[in-house]
Amino acid sequence: MTQKLVHASDAVQLADVLERILDKGVVIAADVRVNLLDIELLTINIRLLVASVERAKEMGIDWWEHSPFLTEKAAEKALKHALNEKESEVLQLKRELVRVTRGGKAKGSKKR
């Protein structure tokens, strides 16, 4: 049974490679499609970017700053947006209720 000795030069080379990858960035792309009798059943598009945060920001990628799952500020913004949508729906329903009640009977019914 032989054991491989790890030399300090191996660790340095790995660190150099990792530093280069984070500095330059690496993109891995894959597309998977499942067809049955010329009918597309499933499509999966995978895009993986490995880079440092600074490099990603240089490329215009900063989704983690806006994700409601990762930042409290983004979560508050998402909740406010949902609340505004619900308030708009309530206002629209109130207007419809006023229109129906002022018009007497609802559309489709006959007046006597």
C-alpha positions in Angstrom: 0.0 0.0 0.0 1.6 3.2 -1.2 0.6 6.7 -0.1 1.0 9.7 -2.3 3.0 12.5 -0.7 1.5 16.0 -1.1 4.1 18.6 -1.8 3.8 22.2 -1.0 4.2 23.0 -4.8 0.9 21.1 -5.4 -1.0 23.4 -3.0 0.6 26.5 -4.5 -0.4 25.4 -8.0 -4.0 24.8 -6.9 -4.1 28.2 -5.2 -2.7 29.8 -8.4 -5.4 28.0 -10.6 -8.2 29.0 -8.2 -7.0 32.6 -8.1 -6.9 32.7 -11.9 -10.4 31.2 -12.2 -11.8 33.7 -9.7 -10.0 36.6 -11.4 -11.0 35.8 -15.0 -14.2 33.8 -14.4 -15.3 30.6 -15.9 -18.7 30.0 -17.6 -20.2 26.5 -17.9 -23.3 26.2 -20.1 -25.4 23.1 -20.7 -28.8 22.6 -22.5 -30.8 19.5 -21.9 -33.9 18.7 -24.0 -36.2 15.7 -23.7 -38.3 14.9 -26.7 -40.9 12.2 -27.3 -42.2 11.8 -30.9 -41.0 15.3 -31.8 -42.8 16.8 -28.8 -40.6 18.7 -26.4 -41.4 17.5 -22.9 -38.6 19.2 -20.9 -36.0 21.8 -21.5 -33.3 22.6 -18.9 -30.9 25.5 -19.5 -28.0 25.6 -17.1 -25.6 28.5 -16.8 -22.9 28.4 -14.2 -20.5 31.3 -13.6 -17.5 30.9 -11.3 -15.9 34.2 -10.5 -15.1 36.5 -7.6 -17.7 38.9 -6.4 -15.7 41.9 -7.8 -15.3 40.3 -11.2 -19.0 39.4 -11.3 -20.0 43.0 -10.5 -17.6 44.2 -13.3 -19.6 42.0 -15.7 -22.9 43.5 -14.4 -24.0 40.5 -12.4 -25.3 41.4 -8.9 -28.5 39.3 -8.4 -27.5 38.4 -4.8 -28.0 42.0 -3.9 -31.6 42.0 -5.0 -32.7 38.5 -4.0 -35.5 38.5 -1.4 -34.0 35.2 -0.1 -30.6 36.7 0.6 -31.2 40.4 1.6 -33.7 42.0 4.0 -34.0 45.1 1.8 -35.0 43.1 -1.2 -37.5 41.1 0.8 -39.1 44.3 2.0 -39.3 45.6 -1.6 -40.9 42.4 -2.7 -43.5 42.6 0.1 -44.2 46.3 -0.7 -44.7 45.4 -4.4 -47.2 42.6 -3.4 -49.0 44.9 -1.1 -49.3 47.6 -3.8 -50.8 45.0 -6.2 -53.4 43.9 -3.6 -54.3 47.5 -2.8 -54.9 48.1 -6.6 -57.1 45.0 -6.7 -59.1 46.2 -3.7 -59.5 49.7 -5.2 -60.7 48.2 -8.5 -63.2 46.0 -6.7 -64.5 49.0 -4.7 -65.0 50.9 -8.0 -66.9 48.0 -9.5 -69.1 47.7 -6.4 -69.9 51.4 -6.5 -70.7 51.1 -10.2 -73.0 48.2 -9.7 -74.8 49.6 -6.7 -75.4 53.1 -8.3 -76.7 51.5 -11.5 -79.4 49.7 -9.5 -79.4 46.1 -10.6 -76.5 44.3 -12.1 -76.1 43.9 -15.8 -78.3 41.3 -17.4 -81.3 41.8 -15.1 -84.4 43.7 -16.3 -85.9 46.7 -14.5 -89.7 46.6 -13.8 
